[in-house]
């Protein structure tokens, strides 16, 4: 199928697939399709359905998002894409069923239970950090901070080579799992106001120094609920991929 013509050169659907593969984007596109198809298939097995009204509402939303405000425009869009009305309806139904499956898996009860069992996983610390070249300079700065921890912002702004230097070294809130385990353990076990380091950074002869400016116990707010929902859904997808036969 021809997709676009540029100065007499035609890009076909096969060309598009080839480009996606060569650019490294193909696996991500395929994974998104697989996830939706897995969820829709599981939803049907669970007896979940999309009513005609829900399908119509979704079609209206989708057409508005594409700027297709009249039936004539929608039909022309499908014709240009070489898609039938049946294919379009199947696409909408799969999307709806996948959403319903996710809602079923990530119910309030499931989120509350997961959080109650894994609350420490969602603790957070607020950090500032600075990066310098040379272990000697790093240890000198740690010594200065030991005498005056409140000068971290000023020292970071003056000496740090990290982008955060423009904001006094402030990194902000960091959740568990965002750092390498050894460093994470030290930072989460530190006291507020404590300076830690120097630690070797990834770049040769570069060292990091951290300050823990605040600690937050896990709270089941919207951000955490979203994070738990993503975890639950991804865990379910991994199980579903084993239970269903998926061939790529």
KOLSETOR-801472 format. One record per residue: x, y, z of N, C-alpha, C, O in turn. Coordinates in pm, whole numbers, plus 50000, padded with zeros to 5 digits. Layout:
<pts>
XYZXYZXYZXYZ/...
</pts>
This chain:
<pts>
500844988150000500005000050000500885012450000501825013450079/500585022049912501315034649907500875043650022499685045050049/501845049650090501555058450203501715073050166500865081350196/502825076050099503095089950061504015090149940504785080849917/503915100849863504795102549747505565115649767504975126149791/506885114749755507745126449773508595128249649509485120149619/508325138849577509085141949456509165129949362510215126949305/508035123249347507965111949256508345098649317508165088249254/508895098849438509275086449506508165082149602507725090049685/507735069749589506615064649669507125057049790508015048649781/506515060149905506785052650028505635043150051504495047350067/505925030150051504895019950070504845015550215505705019150296/503815007650247503705002250383504894993250416505354992950530/505404985950315506604977650337507814986450368508644982950452/507914997750298509005007150325508915012350468509925013750537/507685015250512507485020350647507935010150751508625013550847/507544997550731507944986950825509464985750826510074984350933/510074986250708511534985450701512194996950774513184995050845/511645009050756512195020850824512065019550975513005022851049/510915014851022510705012951165511705003051223512225005051333/511964992351149512924982251196514334987951201515054986151299/514734994851094516085000351087516315011351189517435012951239/515275018951221515405029851318515305025051462515505032751556/514975012151479514855006651614513525009251680513355006151798/512565014751607511265018051666510245006851650509195006851715/510544997451564509584986851535509174978951660507984976651681/510134974651745509734967051864508774974451954507864968452012/508954987751966508074995552054506654996151998505674994952072/506544998051867505234998451804504534984951819503354984151853/505294974251792504724960751802504294957851946503234951951968/505114961852043504774959352183503484966352222502664960652294/503284978652175502044985852205500834978452147499794977452212/500984973352025499884965951962499614953052038498464949552064/500694945952074500544933252147499834935552280498934927952316/500234945952352499614948752482498114950952468497324945552546/497724958852368496294961652349495554949052308494454946452358/496124941252218495474928952172495364918752285494344911952298/496414917552367496364908452481495234912252576494454903752619/495164925252608494144929852701492744928052644491834923952716/492574930952516491254929452453490844914752448489684911452472/491794905952417491504891552413491114886452551490154878952565/491864890652653491554886552789490214891952834489474885252905/489894904152793488604910152830487454901952774486464899652843/487584897652650486514889452589486384876252663485264871552687/487504870252700487454857652775486804859652912486174850552965/486974871652968486394874653099484924878853087484254880753188/484444880152965483044883652944482774898552941481624902652947/483824906652931483634921052921483224924752779483684918652682/482364934552767481864938552635481834953752624481884960952724/481754958452500481584972752472480204974652410479914968652306/479374982752471478024984852421478044993452295479025000552271/476974992952215476895001652097477055016352132477675023952057/476505020452247476615034452288478065038152319478545048852283/478765028952387480175031452418481015032252291481895040852279/480745023452197481475023652070481215036551993482125042351934/479955041051995479615053351925480305065351989480835074051919/480295065752123480965076752193482465076852164483055087452143/483055064852162484495064052134484795068251991485785075051965/483925064351898484105068351758484015083551744484805089551672/483055089551814482905104151809484155111051865484655120751807/484665105951978485865111652039487065110351944487835119751927/487185098651885488325096051796488285105051673489305110451631/487095106551616486965114951497487265129551530487905136651452/486785134151646487065148051686488575150151704489125160451666/489235140151765490675141151786491435142151655492495148451647/490895135851551491515136151419491035147851333491485149651220/490115155851389489575167151314488595163151206488395170351109/487955151451224486965146551126485575149351181485025141151255/485005160751146483765165151208482505160951132481395162451183/482685155851012481525151450934481745137150885482885132650868/480635130150862480725116250817481515115150687482265105650666/481325125050600482035124950472483545125250493484295118350423/483995133150590485425134150620485955121050678487055116750646/485145114750765485565102150825485675091250720486625083350721/484715090750629484755080650522485965082850431486615073250390/486255095350401487425098450318488715094250388489655089450324/488755096350519489925092350598490155077350588491285072850566/489085069550604489205054950596489605050550455490415041450438/489045057150356489395053750217490875056350191491565048150130/491355067750237492765071250217493685061250287494785058450240/493215055850400494015046250476493795031950429494385022650483/492945030150328492605016750277492075007750389492414995950398/491225013550473490625006350585489115005850568488495015450520/488544994550608487094993050600486464997950729487144999750831/485155000050725484425004050845484524993150951484594996151070/484524980550908484634969351002485984969651075486044967051195/487044972851002488364973851065488404985351166489004984151272/487764996251131487735007851220486975004451348487415007851458/485844997851334485044994051451485794984051538485714984551661/486534974851475487324965151551488434972151630488724968451743/489034982251568490064990151635489504997051759490114996751866/488345003151744487705010051857487315000351967487485003152085/486784988851927486344978952026487534973452104487454971852226/488634970552035489824965652104490324975852206490684972252318/490344988552166490814999052257489915000052380490415001252493/488614999452360487675000152472487824988252565487854989752687/487914976352507488024964252589489344963952665489394959452779/490414968752602491704969352670491614978652791492164975652897/490934989852775490754999152887489934992752998490264994253116/488884985652961488044979053062488824968353137488654966453257/489674961153063490484950853127491444957153227491634951953337/492034968253188492954975053280492214979853404492714978553516/491024985453386490224990053500489884978353592489854979953714/489634966753533489314954853611490514950253693490394946653810/491684950553629492914946053695493354956153801493784952353910/493254968853767493764979553854492624986253930492514998453933/491784978253990490664983554068491194990554193492344988654232/490344998454255490745005154380491164994954485492134997154557/490434983954493490744973654592492114967554566492894965354659/492424964954438493714959054403494854968754433495914964754483/494644981454403495664991654429495884993054579497034993754624/494814993554656494934994854801495664982954862496504984654951/495354971054815496014959054868497504958954835498334955954921/497834962354711499254962454671500024972654754501124969954801/499424984354772500104994754848500314990454993501374992955050/499324984155052499434980055192500564969855211501164969255319/500844961955108501884951755116503264956955076504284951155113/503294967854999504564972754945504784987654970505484994254893/504204992955076504275007455100505705013055098505935023455037/506685006355164508045012155164508635014155025509525022355005/508135006554930508605007754792508325021654734508955025854637/507365028754796506955041754744507405053354834506925064654820/508335050354926508965061155002509785069754905510145065354796/510065081954947510855090854861511775099454946511525101755065/512845104054884513725113754948513865125754855513745124554733/514125137154914514395149154835515895151554841516485152054949/516505153154724517965153654717518465166454652517805172554568/519665170154695520495179454619521785172054591522195163454668/522435175354480523695168654453524605177754372524155187054304/525885174854381526855182254300527875172454244528125161854301/528445176154132529405167754062530675175854039530625187253990/531815169854074533095176754053534105166953995533945154854004/535145172453936536235164453879537365163553981537825173654034/537815151254007538925149154097538485145554238537655152354298/539045134454289538655129854423539115139654530538425141654630/540285145754510540785155154609539835166954628539535170854741/539375172554517538445183754526537135179354589536545186754668/536685167254555535435162154611535535160854763534605164654834/536665155554812536825153754956536955167255027536505168955140/537565176654960537675190255017536285196355034536015202855135/535425194354935534065199854942533265192855051532505199255124/533435179655063532735172355169533155177755306532325179055395/534435180755321534935186355447534305199955476533905202855589/534205208255372533575221455389532105220055428531615227355513/531425210555364530005208455393529805202655532528775204955595/530795195055579530715189855715530705200955818530065199955923/531425211755787531465223255877530235232255860529785238555955/529705232555736528565241455708527635234855606527665238355488/526795225455651525895218255558524945227555483524525224555372/524615239055545523665248155481524255255255359523535262155286/525545253655337526175260355222526135251755096526755255254995/525405240555100525395231354986524955238454857525595236954753/523865246154865523355252954746524425262054684524645262054563/525075269654771526085279254725527285272054663527785276154558/527735261354728528895253954677528555246954547529375246454454/527345241354539526925234654416526875244454300527325241454190/526325256254325526215266354220527585270754171527755274054053/528565270854261529895275754226530785264954164531575267754074/530665252454213531635242154174531075230554092531835223954021/529785228054100529245216054035529235217453883528945228153829/529545206353816529485206053669528155200353620527935199453499/527275196453712525975190853673525015202053634525175213553675/524005198453554523005208453512522275214453632521835225953628/522145206453739521415211153857522135222553928521575228654019/523365225553889524125236253954523405249553945523485257754037/522695251753835521975264453817520845266053918520335277053939/520445254853981519395255254082519945251254218519245245554301/521215254354239521835251254368521985236454395522085232354510/521995228454289522175214054305520905206454336520945194254353/519785213454342518535206754378518075197054269517945200754153/517845184654310517355174154220515855172354236515145169854139/515375173754359513955171854387513675158154446514585151254493/512425154354442511985141854503512385129954416512195130154294/512925119654479513365107654409512725095454476512815093754597/512075087154395511425075154446512425063654453513465063954387/512095053554531512895041354532512895035154392511895035754320/514025029254356514125022854225514695031854118515005027154008/514855044754147515375054054046516895054454044517485059353947/517535049454150518995049954161519565035854168518815026154186/520875034654154521455021254169521275016754314521355025054404/521055003954337520664998954470521615002854583521155006354691/522925002254559523885005354665523775019954709523765022954828/523705028854612523575043154643522225046054705522125053754801/521185039854651519835041954703519745038354850519145045654929/520345027154889520295022655028520915033055120520375036055227/522045038655079522725048755163521865061355176521725066855285/521285065855065520515078255067519225076855146518845085855220/518545065455132517275063655202517485060955351516565062955430/518675056355389518965053955530519585066055598519785066055720/519875076455521520505088455576519475097055649518275095655630/519985105855732519125115355803518975128055720519805131155635/517895135355746517685148055676518815157655713519155159255831/519395163955613520505173155634521855166555623522885173355622/521885153355614523155146155606523765147455466523065146755365/525085149255462525835149755337526525136455316527175131255407/526385130855197526965117755167527875118655045527565125454947/528995111655053529915111154941531335113854988531585114855108/532245114854895531985114354750531835100154697532425090654748/531015098854592530825086254522531355087654380531175098054316/531995077154331532465077454193531285077954098530345070054111/531315087054003530275088153901530645079453781531705073153778/529755079153683529995070753565531185075753483531905067753423/531385088853480532505094553405533795093453485533795095853606/534875089853419536155087753486536605100353561536515111453510/537095098153683537625108853768536585119453802536915131053826/535325115153803534225124253838533535118853962533315106753974/533185127654055532635123354183531365131254217531235143054184/530445124354283529155130154322529065131454473529565123054547/528425141954516528155144254658526665147354671526115155154593/526025141254770524575142854787524255149054922524995147555020/523125155854926522555160655051521085156555054520345159154959/520675150155163519275146255179518545157855245518795160855362/517655164255171516995176355223515625173555283515095181855357/515035162055251513735158355309513495143555283514045137655190/512645137655368512255123555350510735122755357510105129555438/510175114255273508725113055265508315098455276508705090155195/507515095555378506925082155386505865080855277505245090655236/505675068655232504725066155122503315070555160502845067855271/502665077255067501265081455081500535077354955501035079254844/499345071754972498595066954855497845078654792496615079154795/498605088054733497995099254662497835095554514498095084154476/497425105054433497175102054291498435097154220498385087754141/499575103554249500815099454185501165085054218501555077254131/501005081554346501315067854388500305058054333500665046954293/499025062054330498005053154274498315050154127498175038754082/498745060354053499095058253912500285048853900500325040253811/501265050453988502445041853984502075027454016502565018153951/501215025454117500785011854152499975005854038500134994054005/499115013953977498315009153864499205004353751498954993853692/500255011953721501185007853615501894994853650502084986153564/502294993553776502954981253819502034969153806502424958753754/500804970653855499844959653848499574955553704499524943753672/499404965453618499074962453479500254955953407500074946553330/501464960953432502634955053368502884940853416503284932253338/502644938353546502764924753598501754915553531502064904253495/500534920653515499504912553449499874909853304499694898653256/500404919853234500794918053094501864907253080501824899252986/502824907153172503874896953167503294883053183503684873653114/502334881753275501684868753295500844865053174500864853653129/500104874753121499234872153006500044868052884499614859452806/501224874052866502074870552752502524856052759502774849752656/502634850752881503004836552895501794827452877501904816452823/500634832352922499424824152915498864823252774498324812952734/498984834152698498504834152560499684831452467500824834452499/499384825852354500434822952257500714835552175499874839952096/501894841252193502284853352122503494850252035504524845952086/503374852351907504474849951813504734862851735503804868651679/505984867151732506364879351660507324875651547507784884451473/
</pts>
